[in-house]
Amino acid sequence: MIEVKNLKKTFRVHEKEPGLQGSIHSLFRRQWIKKEALRDVSLAVKPGEILGLLGANGAGKTTLVKVLAGIIYPDSGFVKVLGHVPWQRENQFRKQIALIMGQKAQLWWDLPAADCFLLLREIYQVPPLQYRKTLDFLSASLGVKDLLKIQIRRLSLGERMKMELIAALLHQPKVVFLDEPTIGLDFTSQRAIRDFLLQYREEHQAAMILTSHYMEDIESLCERIVIIRQGKFVYDGPLAQIADQCRQEKVISVTFSGENYEKNIPFLLEGKGSILSQSNEILKLRIPREQVPQVASHLLQNFPVIDLAISEDEIATIIESIFRGEERGEEK
């Protein structure tokens, strides 16, 4: 459904010079540099799959989405979406995709949502019966059926975002690009949109590419993720697998009864980890995964332990470290 091979995109950007003198100099003679937004990336997305696209700001996520949606041209590479070359912008292609950007609005603020939807029905040439059935399903699923006749500008941010989703999905697209669809929304609205997207995927078997800085979105919707760093993919695989690969250590938090235990800690940790924090009664240790059972057993048998807890880094922390290039060595 979506196939990308060796995609490259470079932008020519203005290099700002510091200070007032640099600003004046830039008015007459600008310095330009090349920025590689996408560097030889490849991927494939199947029908019914929701792919999470993760990366720091400026990593190339939105550039990739815009190329796949046909908004911008790549410098080189092979791209097919539903059998079409996106930037040729054939009508048959545009009728089968949707692009939802959390920071861009496609609806008219001074019109009610119902009027906006009627205009989109004409643009996409949706048959009246299909339009009514789809609108009823989408508005009921998102809980906005009673708001369709209210001007867009009078709706809350969460309600407007739900209307944007309806507008994007009225023509039942087979490929949906979601660029930060829950940005700025409260927890209730975020959860409602996530539940709706899962329901829509099950109903229509649409392929989706989701970019988001909210790990709740990724963990709820995506089984597979792609991590992009400086325009290049550094991970492409199951979300669960990256945690298993990168969580090499666990944290043991121990609460003691108040007795002096410090003198035995060096012997306990001999080749088995490090101390994260230490006080009279509480000790936190970072221990290699394979050593955790042995260390925990030793603590319980030889120390006056009141409480012992074993935890590991959250998936968000692991992915953030990959953004910075700390967990994995060479880029793939």
Secondary structure, DSSP 8 states (H G I E B T S, - for coil): -EEEEEEEEEEEEEE--SHHHHHHHHHHS-EEEEEEEEEEEEEEE-TT-EEEEE--TTSSHHHHHHHHTTSS--SEEEEEETTB-GGG--HHHHTTEEEEETT---S-TTSBHHHHHHHHHHHHT--HHHHHHHHHHHHHHHT-GGGTTSBGGGS-HHHHHHHHHHHHHTT--SEEEEESTTTT--HHHHHHHHHHHHHHHHHH--EEEEE-S-HHHHHHH-SEEEEEETTEEEEEEEHHHHHHHH--EEEEEEEE-SS--GGGHHHHTTTT-EEEEE-SSEEEEEEEGGGHHHHHHHHHHHS-EEEEEEE---HHHHHHHHHTT-S-SS--
